[in-house]
Amino acid sequence: MSTKKRILFIANEMSPYLELTEFAETINKLAVLSNDNNMEVRCIMPKFGVINERRHKLHEVVRLSGINVTIDNDDYPLVIKVASLPNARLQVYFLDNEDFFKRKSIFTDDDNKWFDDNGLRTVLFCKGALETVKKFGWPPDIIHCSGWMTGLIPMYLKTVYKKEPVFSHCKVVFSIGENTFKEKMGTDFPKLMMISESVTKKEQEVYKDNNNTAMFRGGATYADAISFGAEKIDKKLVDEFSKVKGKKVLKFDAESDLTDYLQLYTDLAQ
């Protein structure tokens, strides 16, 4: 039986597939660095329509077909695709859905208008990522979430999925990044995020501002460790999470060789 620690990166961006902020490149480097340091690594991200399947050699994973994600009594099918990260022997899995991820723009339309269904797309990605891991049957020791779109995952792991065997021993790292949108997640977002009775109004409270900052705040609140993934971060979040009792915190360091993340993963996985 392998003694390698397993680390799963869940992100809404990652080089070379999608680069919205500088942390996309950091996630790429962290995945490669972890892989080179005897960790077993997998990555999950949305298959946005701007990602070129031919160029990046994506193909459907037939054994993972048939995943349906239920949200507010509606079922949404997922197609799981995979590619090998260039110059590294590790796999990146992409969650695809015809209605929500296929469009040729990411979070806004051609007129730069925020998509009304971004809240639903976020819940679909967060729940879909965790359902995909269940389908893997691959229990991670560490889950590193980055990007505001992953902000619900730490909360779901501490509530809805806390008794799932595949997640029973995992620790969560959440990276707070720079704010990239000013819009609200939508008036229906609190209802949509209630994917189970385990998600109560108490669990939702931290997301109540329904915006970019709230998504980062929620992820950091429920994570076991926090990192700051950008220089320009909402000051409220910096003040709130720079020192949190009982949690390891990595401050942003533009000159870092990222080995501090490796140490963090090792410490959490003990």
PyRosetta script that sets phi, psi and omega in degrees:
from pyrosetta import init, pose_from_sequence

init()
pose = pose_from_sequence("MSTKKRILFIANEMSPYLELTEFAETINKLAVLSNDNNMEVRCIMPKFGVINERRHKLHEVVRLSGINVTIDNDDYPLVIKVASLPNARLQVYFLDNEDFFKRKSIFTDDDNKWFDDNGLRTVLFCKGALETVKKFGWPPDIIHCSGWMTGLIPMYLKTVYKKEPVFSHCKVVFSIGENTFKEKMGTDFPKLMMISESVTKKEQEVYKDNNNTAMFRGGATYADAISFGAEKIDKKLVDEFSKVKGKKVLKFDAESDLTDYLQLYTDLAQ")
pose.set_psi(1, 134.5)
pose.set_omega(1, -176.7)
pose.set_phi(2, -66.1)
pose.set_psi(2, 138.4)
pose.set_omega(2, 176.9)
pose.set_phi(3, -100.5)
pose.set_psi(3, 3.4)
pose.set_omega(3, 179.2)
pose.set_phi(4, -64.3)
pose.set_psi(4, 138.2)
pose.set_omega(4, 173.1)
pose.set_phi(5, -74.5)
pose.set_psi(5, 141.7)
pose.set_omega(5, -178.5)
pose.set_phi(6, -104.4)
pose.set_psi(6, 128.4)
pose.set_omega(6, 178.9)
pose.set_phi(7, -125.7)
pose.set_psi(7, 130.9)
pose.set_omega(7, 180.0)
pose.set_phi(8, -113.4)
pose.set_psi(8, 124.1)
pose.set_omega(8, 174.7)
pose.set_phi(9, -98.8)
pose.set_psi(9, 123.7)
pose.set_omega(9, 174.7)
pose.set_phi(10, -116.9)
pose.set_psi(10, 121.4)
pose.set_omega(10, -173.4)
pose.set_phi(11, -147.5)
pose.set_psi(11, 154.1)
pose.set_omega(11, 173.4)
pose.set_phi(12, -93.2)
pose.set_psi(12, 0.6)
pose.set_omega(12, 174.0)
pose.set_phi(13, -153.1)
pose.set_psi(13, 147.3)
pose.set_omega(13, 178.8)
pose.set_phi(14, -164.2)
pose.set_psi(14, 131.2)
pose.set_omega(14, 175.5)
pose.set_phi(15, -67.7)
pose.set_psi(15, 144.5)
pose.set_omega(15, 2.3)
pose.set_phi(16, -94.0)
pose.set_psi(16, 9.3)
pose.set_omega(16, -170.6)
pose.set_phi(17, -77.8)
pose.set_psi(17, -40.5)
pose.set_omega(17, -178.7)
pose.set_phi(18, -155.1)
pose.set_psi(18, 127.8)
pose.set_omega(18, -177.7)
pose.set_phi(19, -128.2)
pose.set_psi(19, 99.2)
pose.set_omega(19, 179.2)
pose.set_phi(20, -99.5)
pose.set_psi(20, -33.9)
pose.set_omega(20, 176.1)
pose.set_phi(21, -136.4)
pose.set_psi(21, 173.9)
pose.set_omega(21, -179.1)
pose.set_phi(22, -66.3)
pose.set_psi(22, -20.0)
pose.set_omega(22, -177.3)
pose.set_phi(23, -71.0)
pose.set_psi(23, -14.9)
pose.set_omega(23, 175.6)
pose.set_phi(24, -59.1)
pose.set_psi(24, -40.4)
pose.set_omega(24, 178.0)
pose.set_phi(25, -71.8)
pose.set_psi(25, -35.9)
pose.set_omega(25, 178.6)
pose.set_phi(26, -62.4)
pose.set_psi(26, -41.8)
pose.set_omega(26, 178.9)
pose.set_phi(27, -62.0)
pose.set_psi(27, -42.3)
pose.set_omega(27, 176.3)
pose.set_phi(28, -57.4)
pose.set_psi(28, -49.1)
pose.set_omega(28, -178.4)
pose.set_phi(29, -64.2)
pose.set_psi(29, -38.9)
pose.set_omega(29, 179.4)
pose.set_phi(30, -66.1)
pose.set_psi(30, -39.9)
pose.set_omega(30, 178.5)
pose.set_phi(31, -63.5)
pose.set_psi(31, -45.9)
pose.set_omega(31, 179.6)
pose.set_phi(32, -65.9)
pose.set_psi(32, -43.8)
pose.set_omega(32, -179.6)
pose.set_phi(33, -62.0)
pose.set_psi(33, -43.3)
pose.set_omega(33, 178.4)
pose.set_phi(34, -63.4)
pose.set_psi(34, -42.1)
pose.set_omega(34, 178.9)
pose.set_phi(35, -63.1)
pose.set_psi(35, -41.0)
pose.set_omega(35, -179.7)
pose.set_phi(36, -71.2)
pose.set_psi(36, -16.6)
pose.set_omega(36, -179.5)
pose.set_phi(37, -106.6)
pose.set_psi(37, 37.4)
pose.set_omega(37, 169.8)
pose.set_phi(38, 66.2)
pose.set_psi(38, 30.6)
pose.set_omega(38, 171.1)
pose.set_phi(39, -105.3)
pose.set_psi(39, 150.6)
pose.set_omega(39, 175.5)
pose.set_phi(40, -91.7)
pose.set_psi(40, 119.7)
pose.set_omega(40, -168.5)
pose.set_phi(41, -120.1)
pose.set_psi(41, 137.7)
pose.set_omega(41, 167.8)
pose.set_phi(42, -137.2)
pose.set_psi(42, 156.1)
pose.set_omega(42, -178.7)
pose.set_phi(43, -132.7)
pose.set_psi(43, 148.3)
pose.set_omega(43, 177.0)
pose.set_phi(44, -133.2)
pose.set_psi(44, 134.9)
pose.set_omega(44, 175.1)
pose.set_phi(45, -151.0)
pose.set_psi(45, 165.3)
pose.set_omega(45, 177.6)
pose.set_phi(46, -71.5)
pose.set_psi(46, 149.5)
pose.set_omega(46, 174.0)
pose.set_phi(47, -94.3)
pose.set_psi(47, 76.5)
pose.set_omega(47, 176.5)
pose.set_phi(48, -65.0)
pose.set_psi(48, 151.0)
pose.set_omega(48, -176.2)
pose.set_phi(49, -63.4)
pose.set_psi(49, -18.8)
pose.set_omega(49, 179.7)
pose.set_phi(50, -78.1)
pose.set_psi(50, -10.3)
pose.set_omega(50, 179.4)
pose.set_phi(51, -81.4)
pose.set_psi(51, 121.8)
pose.set_omega(51, -176.1)
pose.set_phi(52, -79.8)
pose.set_psi(52, 110.2)
pose.set_omega(52, -176.0)
pose.set_phi(53, -67.2)
pose.set_psi(53, -39.2)
pose.set_omega(53, -177.7)
pose.set_phi(54, -68.5)
pose.set_psi(54, -46.9)
pose.set_omega(54, -177.6)
pose.set_phi(55, -61.7)
pose.set_psi(55, -40.5)
pose.set_omega(55, -175.9)
pose.set_phi(56, -95.1)
pose.set_psi(56, 3.6)
pose.set_omega(56, 173.2)
pose.set_phi(57, 59.1)
pose.set_psi(57, 48.5)
pose.set_omega(57, 175.6)
pose.set_phi(58, -79.5)
pose.set_psi(58, 145.0)
pose.set_omega(58, 171.9)
pose.set_phi(59, -145.8)
pose.set_psi(59, 153.1)
pose.set_omega(59, -176.3)
pose.set_phi(60, -70.4)
pose.set_psi(60, 142.1)
pose.set_omega(60, 176.6)
pose.set_phi(61, -98.0)
pose.set_psi(61, 100.9)
pose.set_omega(61, -172.8)
pose.set_phi(62, -62.5)
pose.set_psi(62, -37.3)
pose.set_omega(62, -176.5)
pose.set_phi(63, -68.2)
pose.set_psi(63, -16.1)
pose.set_omega(63, 178.6)
pose.set_phi(64, -101.5)
pose.set_psi(64, 9.6)
pose.set_omega(64, -179.5)
pose.set_phi(65, -72.0)
pose.set_psi(65, 159.8)
pose.set_omega(65, 176.6)
pose.set_phi(66, 92.1)
pose.set_psi(66, 10.7)
pose.set_omega(66, 176.3)
pose.set_phi(67, -80.5)
pose.set_psi(67, 121.5)
pose.set_omega(67, 175.0)
pose.set_phi(68, -117.9)
pose.set_psi(68, 128.1)
pose.set_omega(68, -178.4)
pose.set_phi(69, -103.6)
pose.set_psi(69, 122.4)
pose.set_omega(69, 180.0)
pose.set_phi(70, -95.5)
pose.set_psi(70, 125.9)
pose.set_omega(70, 178.3)
pose.set_phi(71, -136.7)
pose.set_psi(71, 121.8)
pose.set_omega(71, 179.1)
pose.set_phi(72, 51.3)
pose.set_psi(72, 44.7)
pose.set_omega(72, 176.4)
pose.set_phi(73, 70.1)
pose.set_psi(73, 9.6)
pose.set_omega(73, 174.4)
pose.set_phi(74, -111.1)
pose.set_psi(74, 143.1)
pose.set_omega(74, -179.6)
pose.set_phi(75, -102.3)
pose.set_psi(75, 135.5)
pose.set_omega(75, 179.9)
pose.set_phi(76, -126.4)
pose.set_psi(76, 118.6)
pose.set_omega(76, -179.7)
pose.set_phi(77, -76.5)
pose.set_psi(77, 145.4)
pose.set_omega(77, 175.8)
pose.set_phi(78, -117.9)
pose.set_psi(78, 139.5)
pose.set_omega(78, 169.7)
pose.set_phi(79, -108.4)
pose.set_psi(79, 127.6)
pose.set_omega(79, -178.2)
pose.set_phi(80, -102.3)
pose.set_psi(80, 125.9)
pose.set_omega(80, 178.1)
pose.set_phi(81, -119.0)
pose.set_psi(81, 162.3)
pose.set_omega(81, -175.9)
pose.set_phi(82, -141.7)
pose.set_psi(82, 150.7)
pose.set_omega(82, 172.6)
pose.set_phi(83, -144.3)
pose.set_psi(83, 155.8)
pose.set_omega(83, 174.2)
pose.set_phi(84, -91.4)
pose.set_psi(84, 130.6)
pose.set_omega(84, 179.3)
pose.set_phi(85, -62.9)
pose.set_psi(85, 128.2)
pose.set_omega(85, -179.2)
pose.set_phi(86, -53.1)
pose.set_psi(86, 135.3)
pose.set_omega(86, 177.0)
pose.set_phi(87, 65.1)
pose.set_psi(87, 20.0)
pose.set_omega(87, 177.4)
pose.set_phi(88, -149.2)
pose.set_psi(88, 143.5)
pose.set_omega(88, 179.8)
pose.set_phi(89, -91.5)
pose.set_psi(89, 67.9)
pose.set_omega(89, 175.7)
pose.set_phi(90, -147.8)
pose.set_psi(90, 156.6)
pose.set_omega(90, -171.6)
pose.set_phi(91, -108.9)
pose.set_psi(91, 141.9)
pose.set_omega(91, 175.0)
pose.set_phi(92, -113.9)
pose.set_psi(92, 125.0)
pose.set_omega(92, -179.8)
pose.set_phi(93, -102.1)
pose.set_psi(93, 138.4)
pose.set_omega(93, -176.6)
pose.set_phi(94, -117.8)
pose.set_psi(94, 130.0)
pose.set_omega(94, 178.3)
pose.set_phi(95, -94.4)
pose.set_psi(95, 121.0)
pose.set_omega(95, -176.4)
pose.set_phi(96, -120.1)
pose.set_psi(96, 144.9)
pose.set_omega(96, 174.3)
pose.set_phi(97, -148.9)
pose.set_psi(97, 131.5)
pose.set_omega(97, -174.0)
pose.set_phi(98, -55.9)
pose.set_psi(98, -40.9)
pose.set_omega(98, -173.4)
pose.set_phi(99, -85.0)
pose.set_psi(99, -28.5)
pose.set_omega(99, -168.6)
pose.set_phi(100, -113.1)
pose.set_psi(100, -24.6)
pose.set_omega(100, -177.4)
pose.set_phi(101, -118.1)
pose.set_psi(101, -9.8)
pose.set_omega(101, -173.3)
pose.set_phi(102, -75.9)
pose.set_psi(102, -25.9)
pose.set_omega(102, -174.9)
pose.set_phi(103, -55.5)
pose.set_psi(103, 150.3)
pose.set_omega(103, -172.1)
pose.set_phi(104, -85.2)
pose.set_psi(104, 13.1)
pose.set_omega(104, 171.7)
pose.set_phi(105, -134.3)
pose.set_psi(105, 162.0)
pose.set_omega(105, -165.8)
pose.set_phi(106, -94.1)
pose.set_psi(106, -69.0)
pose.set_omega(106, -178.1)
pose.set_phi(107, -117.7)
pose.set_psi(107, -9.0)
pose.set_omega(107, 178.4)
pose.set_phi(108, -134.4)
pose.set_psi(108, 157.2)
pose.set_omega(108, -179.3)
pose.set_phi(109, -84.0)
pose.set_psi(109, -170.6)
pose.set_omega(109, -176.5)
pose.set_phi(110, -63.9)
pose.set_psi(110, -21.5)
pose.set_omega(110, 178.1)
pose.set_phi(111, -96.6)
pose.set_psi(111, 13.8)
pose.set_omega(111, 179.4)
pose.set_phi(112, 65.4)
pose.set_psi(112, 27.5)
pose.set_omega(112, 177.2)
pose.set_phi(113, -93.2)
pose.set_psi(113, 130.3)
pose.set_omega(113, 179.6)
pose.set_phi(114, -56.8)
pose.set_psi(114, 130.9)
pose.set_omega(114, 178.2)
pose.set_phi(115, -66.5)
pose.set_psi(115, 132.5)
pose.set_omega(115, -179.2)
pose.set_phi(116, -63.5)
pose.set_psi(116, -24.6)
pose.set_omega(116, -175.3)
pose.set_phi(117, -99.6)
pose.set_psi(117, 17.1)
pose.set_omega(117, -179.7)
pose.set_phi(118, -62.1)
pose.set_psi(118, -30.5)
pose.set_omega(118, 175.9)
pose.set_phi(119, -63.8)
pose.set_psi(119, -47.1)
pose.set_omega(119, 178.4)
pose.set_phi(120, -64.2)
pose.set_psi(120, -40.7)
pose.set_omega(120, 178.8)
pose.set_phi(121, -61.3)
pose.set_psi(121, -37.3)
pose.set_omega(121, 179.9)
pose.set_phi(122, -66.7)
pose.set_psi(122, -47.1)
pose.set_omega(122, 178.6)
pose.set_phi(123, -62.2)
pose.set_psi(123, -41.5)
pose.set_omega(123, 179.2)
pose.set_phi(124, -60.7)
pose.set_psi(124, -43.2)
pose.set_omega(124, -180.0)
pose.set_phi(125, -67.2)
pose.set_psi(125, -45.6)
pose.set_omega(125, -177.4)
pose.set_phi(126, -63.8)
pose.set_psi(126, -49.2)
pose.set_omega(126, 179.5)
pose.set_phi(127, -68.6)
pose.set_psi(127, -39.8)
pose.set_omega(127, -179.9)
pose.set_phi(128, -61.8)
pose.set_psi(128, -39.0)
pose.set_omega(128, 178.8)
pose.set_phi(129, -62.5)
pose.set_psi(129, -43.4)
pose.set_omega(129, -178.4)
pose.set_phi(130, -71.1)
pose.set_psi(130, -36.4)
pose.set_omega(130, 176.1)
pose.set_phi(131, -66.5)
pose.set_psi(131, -34.0)
pose.set_omega(131, 177.7)
pose.set_phi(132, -65.9)
pose.set_psi(132, -40.5)
pose.set_omega(132, 177.5)
pose.set_phi(133, -63.7)
pose.set_psi(133, -39.9)
pose.set_omega(133, 175.7)
pose.set_phi(134, -59.0)
pose.set_psi(134, -42.3)
pose.set_omega(134, -179.8)
pose.set_phi(135, -65.9)
pose.set_psi(135, -35.6)
pose.set_omega(135, 174.8)
pose.set_phi(136, -56.6)
pose.set_psi(136, -41.7)
pose.set_omega(136, -168.5)
pose.set_phi(137, 68.1)
pose.set_psi(137, 35.9)
pose.set_omega(137, -173.8)
pose.set_phi(138, -121.8)
pose.set_psi(138, 92.9)
pose.set_omega(138, -174.7)
pose.set_phi(139, -74.2)
pose.set_psi(139, 114.0)
pose.set_omega(139, 179.1)
pose.set_phi(140, -79.1)
pose.set_psi(140, 147.9)
pose.set_omega(140, 172.5)
pose.set_phi(141, -82.9)
pose.set_psi(141, -36.3)
pose.set_omega(141, -179.8)
pose.set_phi(142, -130.5)
pose.set_psi(142, 134.9)
pose.set_omega(142, 168.1)
pose.set_phi(143, -116.2)
pose.set_psi(143, 119.7)
pose.set_omega(143, 178.1)
pose.set_phi(144, -104.8)
pose.set_psi(144, 111.7)
pose.set_omega(144, 179.5)
pose.set_phi(145, -98.9)
pose.set_psi(145, 134.1)
pose.set_omega(145, 176.3)
pose.set_phi(146, -141.9)
pose.set_psi(146, 148.2)
pose.set_omega(146, -176.4)
pose.set_phi(147, 95.4)
pose.set_psi(147, 140.0)
pose.set_omega(147, -177.2)
pose.set_phi(148, -58.0)
pose.set_psi(148, -27.8)
pose.set_omega(148, -176.5)
pose.set_phi(149, -69.0)
pose.set_psi(149, -13.8)
pose.set_omega(149, 178.0)
pose.set_phi(150, -96.6)
pose.set_psi(150, 6.6)
pose.set_omega(150, -171.0)
pose.set_phi(151, -62.4)
pose.set_psi(151, -19.8)
pose.set_omega(151, 178.9)
pose.set_phi(152, -86.1)
pose.set_psi(152, -18.8)
pose.set_omega(152, -172.0)
pose.set_phi(153, -62.1)
pose.set_psi(153, -46.9)
pose.set_omega(153, 178.2)
pose.set_phi(154, -58.5)
pose.set_psi(154, -37.8)
pose.set_omega(154, 178.5)
pose.set_phi(155, -67.1)
pose.set_psi(155, -43.6)
pose.set_omega(155, 178.5)
pose.set_phi(156, -61.9)
pose.set_psi(156, -38.1)
pose.set_omega(156, 179.9)
pose.set_phi(157, -66.5)
pose.set_psi(157, -29.1)
pose.set_omega(157, -179.7)
pose.set_phi(158, -89.1)
pose.set_psi(158, -6.1)
pose.set_omega(158, -177.3)
pose.set_phi(159, -127.0)
pose.set_psi(159, -82.7)
pose.set_omega(159, -173.7)
pose.set_phi(160, -59.5)
pose.set_psi(160, -40.9)
pose.set_omega(160, -171.9)
pose.set_phi(161, -105.4)
pose.set_psi(161, 10.2)
pose.set_omega(161, -172.3)
pose.set_phi(162, -65.7)
pose.set_psi(162, -22.8)
pose.set_omega(162, -179.9)
pose.set_phi(163, -100.0)
pose.set_psi(163, 2.5)
pose.set_omega(163, 177.7)
pose.set_phi(164, -72.9)
pose.set_psi(164, 125.1)
pose.set_omega(164, -178.0)
pose.set_phi(165, -54.4)
pose.set_psi(165, -36.2)
pose.set_omega(165, -176.6)
pose.set_phi(166, -65.9)
pose.set_psi(166, -21.8)
pose.set_omega(166, -179.2)
pose.set_phi(167, -110.5)
pose.set_psi(167, 6.5)
pose.set_omega(167, -168.8)
pose.set_phi(168, -65.0)
pose.set_psi(168, -24.9)
pose.set_omega(168, -177.0)
pose.set_phi(169, -117.3)
pose.set_psi(169, 9.8)
pose.set_omega(169, -173.9)
pose.set_phi(170, -87.2)
pose.set_psi(170, 149.9)
pose.set_omega(170, 173.9)
pose.set_phi(171, -113.0)
pose.set_psi(171, 151.3)
pose.set_omega(171, -174.0)
pose.set_phi(172, -116.7)
pose.set_psi(172, 128.5)
pose.set_omega(172, 170.8)
pose.set_phi(173, -105.4)
pose.set_psi(173, 133.4)
pose.set_omega(173, 177.5)
pose.set_phi(174, -123.9)
pose.set_psi(174, 129.2)
pose.set_omega(174, 179.2)
pose.set_phi(175, -100.9)
pose.set_psi(175, 122.9)
pose.set_omega(175, 175.4)
pose.set_phi(176, -86.3)
pose.set_psi(176, 126.6)
pose.set_omega(176, -178.8)
pose.set_phi(177, -113.9)
pose.set_psi(177, -168.1)
pose.set_omega(177, 179.2)
pose.set_phi(178, -78.7)
pose.set_psi(178, 146.3)
pose.set_omega(178, 175.3)
pose.set_phi(179, -68.0)
pose.set_psi(179, 133.6)
pose.set_omega(179, -176.5)
pose.set_phi(180, -122.1)
pose.set_psi(180, -1.9)
pose.set_omega(180, 176.3)
pose.set_phi(181, -148.6)
pose.set_psi(181, 155.2)
pose.set_omega(181, -178.2)
pose.set_phi(182, -109.8)
pose.set_psi(182, -7.5)
pose.set_omega(182, -176.3)
pose.set_phi(183, -75.2)
pose.set_psi(183, 168.3)
pose.set_omega(183, 174.8)
pose.set_phi(184, -91.2)
pose.set_psi(184, 157.4)
pose.set_omega(184, 179.4)
pose.set_phi(185, -73.3)
pose.set_psi(185, -16.6)
pose.set_omega(185, 178.5)
pose.set_phi(186, 117.2)
pose.set_psi(186, 146.4)
pose.set_omega(186, -177.2)
pose.set_phi(187, -64.8)
pose.set_psi(187, -23.0)
pose.set_omega(187, -179.4)
pose.set_phi(188, -89.1)
pose.set_psi(188, -2.0)
pose.set_omega(188, -175.3)
pose.set_phi(189, -60.5)
pose.set_psi(189, -44.1)
pose.set_omega(189, 178.0)
pose.set_phi(190, -57.6)
pose.set_psi(190, -36.7)
pose.set_omega(190, 178.5)
pose.set_phi(191, -71.8)
pose.set_psi(191, -41.8)
pose.set_omega(191, -178.3)
pose.set_phi(192, -64.6)
pose.set_psi(192, -37.6)
pose.set_omega(192, -176.7)
pose.set_phi(193, -73.0)
pose.set_psi(193, -12.0)
pose.set_omega(193, 178.7)
pose.set_phi(194, -81.0)
pose.set_psi(194, 72.6)
pose.set_omega(194, -176.8)
pose.set_phi(195, -78.8)
pose.set_psi(195, -4.0)
pose.set_omega(195, -179.6)
pose.set_phi(196, -160.2)
pose.set_psi(196, 160.6)
pose.set_omega(196, 175.6)
pose.set_phi(197, -64.2)
pose.set_psi(197, -16.5)
pose.set_omega(197, 178.4)
pose.set_phi(198, -67.1)
pose.set_psi(198, -23.2)
pose.set_omega(198, 178.6)
pose.set_phi(199, -91.2)
pose.set_psi(199, 97.2)
pose.set_omega(199, -177.4)
pose.set_phi(200, -96.0)
pose.set_psi(200, 176.3)
pose.set_omega(200, 177.0)
pose.set_phi(201, -62.2)
pose.set_psi(201, -29.0)
pose.set_omega(201, 177.6)
pose.set_phi(202, -64.7)
pose.set_psi(202, -43.6)
pose.set_omega(202, 179.0)
pose.set_phi(203, -66.5)
pose.set_psi(203, -31.7)
pose.set_omega(203, -177.9)
pose.set_phi(204, -77.4)
pose.set_psi(204, -18.4)
pose.set_omega(204, -170.4)
pose.set_phi(205, -53.4)
pose.set_psi(205, -40.3)
pose.set_omega(205, -175.9)
pose.set_phi(206, -67.0)
pose.set_psi(206, -19.5)
pose.set_omega(206, -179.5)
pose.set_phi(207, -97.1)
pose.set_psi(207, 8.2)
pose.set_omega(207, -167.5)
pose.set_phi(208, -60.4)
pose.set_psi(208, -27.1)
pose.set_omega(208, 179.3)
pose.set_phi(209, -73.0)
pose.set_psi(209, -14.2)
pose.set_omega(209, 167.3)
pose.set_phi(210, 61.3)
pose.set_psi(210, 33.3)
pose.set_omega(210, -176.4)
pose.set_phi(211, -137.9)
pose.set_psi(211, -171.1)
pose.set_omega(211, -177.6)
pose.set_phi(212, -58.3)
pose.set_psi(212, -48.5)
pose.set_omega(212, 179.6)
pose.set_phi(213, -60.3)
pose.set_psi(213, -40.2)
pose.set_omega(213, -179.6)
pose.set_phi(214, -63.5)
pose.set_psi(214, -36.4)
pose.set_omega(214, 178.7)
pose.set_phi(215, -66.0)
pose.set_psi(215, -40.7)
pose.set_omega(215, 176.0)
pose.set_phi(216, -68.2)
pose.set_psi(216, -40.7)
pose.set_omega(216, -179.4)
pose.set_phi(217, -62.0)
pose.set_psi(217, -43.3)
pose.set_omega(217, 180.0)
pose.set_phi(218, -62.9)
pose.set_psi(218, -46.4)
pose.set_omega(218, 179.8)
pose.set_phi(219, -60.9)
pose.set_psi(219, -43.7)
pose.set_omega(219, -178.6)
pose.set_phi(220, -68.7)
pose.set_psi(220, -36.5)
pose.set_omega(220, -178.8)
pose.set_phi(221, -61.5)
pose.set_psi(221, -41.1)
pose.set_omega(221, -175.0)
pose.set_phi(222, -93.8)
pose.set_psi(222, -7.0)
pose.set_omega(222, -179.3)
pose.set_phi(223, -78.5)
pose.set_psi(223, 160.0)
pose.set_omega(223, 177.0)
pose.set_phi(224, -84.9)
pose.set_psi(224, -23.1)
pose.set_omega(224, 178.0)
pose.set_phi(225, -149.1)
pose.set_psi(225, 155.0)
pose.set_omega(225, -174.0)
pose.set_phi(226, -129.9)
pose.set_psi(226, 142.9)
pose.set_omega(226, 169.3)
pose.set_phi(227, -130.0)
pose.set_psi(227, 152.7)
pose.set_omega(227, 173.4)
pose.set_phi(228, -99.6)
pose.set_psi(228, 116.7)
pose.set_omega(228, -171.6)
pose.set_phi(229, -99.5)
pose.set_psi(229, 11.0)
pose.set_omega(229, 179.7)
pose.set_phi(230, -154.5)
pose.set_psi(230, 162.5)
pose.set_omega(230, 178.7)
pose.set_phi(231, -79.2)
pose.set_psi(231, -39.9)
pose.set_omega(231, -178.0)
pose.set_phi(232, -98.1)
pose.set_psi(232, 95.5)
pose.set_omega(232, -178.6)
pose.set_phi(233, -122.7)
pose.set_psi(233, 145.4)
pose.set_omega(233, 177.6)
pose.set_phi(234, -45.9)
pose.set_psi(234, 122.6)
pose.set_omega(234, -175.4)
pose.set_phi(235, -57.5)
pose.set_psi(235, -34.6)
pose.set_omega(235, 178.7)
pose.set_phi(236, -59.6)
pose.set_psi(236, -40.2)
pose.set_omega(236, -179.5)
pose.set_phi(237, -70.9)
pose.set_psi(237, -38.9)
pose.set_omega(237, 177.4)
pose.set_phi(238, -61.2)
pose.set_psi(238, -47.1)
pose.set_omega(238, 180.0)
pose.set_phi(239, -63.8)
pose.set_psi(239, -37.6)
pose.set_omega(239, -174.6)
pose.set_phi(240, -75.7)
pose.set_psi(240, -35.8)
pose.set_omega(240, -170.0)
pose.set_phi(241, -116.3)
pose.set_psi(241, 2.9)
pose.set_omega(241, 179.4)
pose.set_phi(242, -63.1)
pose.set_psi(242, -35.5)
pose.set_omega(242, 176.8)
pose.set_phi(243, -136.1)
pose.set_psi(243, 106.4)
pose.set_omega(243, -179.8)
pose.set_phi(244, -120.5)
pose.set_psi(244, 122.4)
pose.set_omega(244, -178.0)
pose.set_phi(245, -58.6)
pose.set_psi(245, 128.7)
pose.set_omega(245, 176.2)
pose.set_phi(246, 84.8)
pose.set_psi(246, 1.2)
pose.set_omega(246, 179.6)
pose.set_phi(247, -125.4)
pose.set_psi(247, 139.8)
pose.set_omega(247, 173.3)
pose.set_phi(248, -78.4)
pose.set_psi(248, 137.6)
pose.set_omega(248, -178.2)
pose.set_phi(249, -129.0)
pose.set_psi(249, 127.1)
pose.set_omega(249, 174.8)
pose.set_phi(250, -104.1)
pose.set_psi(250, 120.1)
pose.set_omega(250, 177.9)
pose.set_phi(251, -81.5)
pose.set_psi(251, 158.7)
pose.set_omega(251, -178.7)
pose.set_phi(252, -68.5)
pose.set_psi(252, 135.3)
pose.set_omega(252, 177.9)
pose.set_phi(253, -142.5)
pose.set_psi(253, 104.4)
pose.set_omega(253, -176.8)
pose.set_phi(254, -62.3)
pose.set_psi(254, -22.7)
pose.set_omega(254, -177.5)
pose.set_phi(255, -96.8)
pose.set_psi(255, 2.9)
pose.set_omega(255, -175.4)
pose.set_phi(256, -65.6)
pose.set_psi(256, 143.2)
pose.set_omega(256, 174.1)
pose.set_phi(257, -90.3)
pose.set_psi(257, 6.9)
pose.set_omega(257, 175.1)
pose.set_phi(258, 74.0)
pose.set_psi(258, 3.5)
pose.set_omega(258, 177.9)
pose.set_phi(259, -68.1)
pose.set_psi(259, -20.0)
pose.set_omega(259, 176.1)
pose.set_phi(260, -65.8)
pose.set_psi(260, -29.8)
pose.set_omega(260, 174.4)
pose.set_phi(261, -67.7)
pose.set_psi(261, -41.8)
pose.set_omega(261, 178.1)
pose.set_phi(262, -59.1)
pose.set_psi(262, -42.0)
pose.set_omega(262, 178.7)
pose.set_phi(263, -65.0)
pose.set_psi(263, -39.8)
pose.set_omega(263, 177.3)
pose.set_phi(264, -60.5)
pose.set_psi(264, -47.3)
pose.set_omega(264, 178.9)
pose.set_phi(265, -59.4)
pose.set_psi(265, -44.1)
pose.set_omega(265, -179.3)
pose.set_phi(266, -63.5)
pose.set_psi(266, -44.1)
pose.set_omega(266, 179.8)
pose.set_phi(267, -61.9)
pose.set_psi(267, -43.7)
pose.set_omega(267, -177.4)
pose.set_phi(268, -69.1)
pose.set_psi(268, -31.7)
pose.set_omega(268, -175.3)
pose.set_phi(269, -83.7)
pose.set_psi(269, 0.1)
pose.set_omega(269, -178.6)
pose.set_phi(270, -62.9)
pose.dump_pdb("model.pdb")
